[in-house]
Amino acid sequence: VQLQASGGGLVQVGGSLRLSCAASESTFSRYVMGWFRQAPGKEREFVAYISRSGGNTDYAESVKGRFTISRDNAKNTVSLQMDSLKPEDTAVYYCAADIKYFLRSSGLHRRRGTYEYWGQGTQVTVSS
């Protein structure tokens, strides 16, 4: 599956952005999806996860309560609504997909190595 992320940009502290990730396959519902981010000089880190049906989600503690992940399987898209943005949210954001089945309790959905397919990234810059 090919993934195309979009929606990044420059926003002031406290503002909002909505990222989208479009998948190339009509079998999109077979994939679990994740969002990761990478700030300059730092490793790529987990941001959010959503299950195939959209019924289960998970978030990094740093974004919990501010970010919301969602998906539309009919449109082959996953979105990340980002509110109350902070300077530390500045990073390149990547969407990722994988078809493997695993228990959420395993924590594998938080590991970047779990995901086989990655989008190209979209820059989010939060200015103070």
Buried (B, 14 or more C-beta within 10 A) or exposed (E): BEBBBBBBEEBEEEBEBEBBBBBEBEEBBBBBBBBBBBBEEEEBBBBBBBBBEBEEBBBBEBBEEBBBBBBEBEEBBBBBBBBEBBEEBBBBBBBBBBEEEEEBEEEBBBEBEBBEBBBEBBEBBBEE
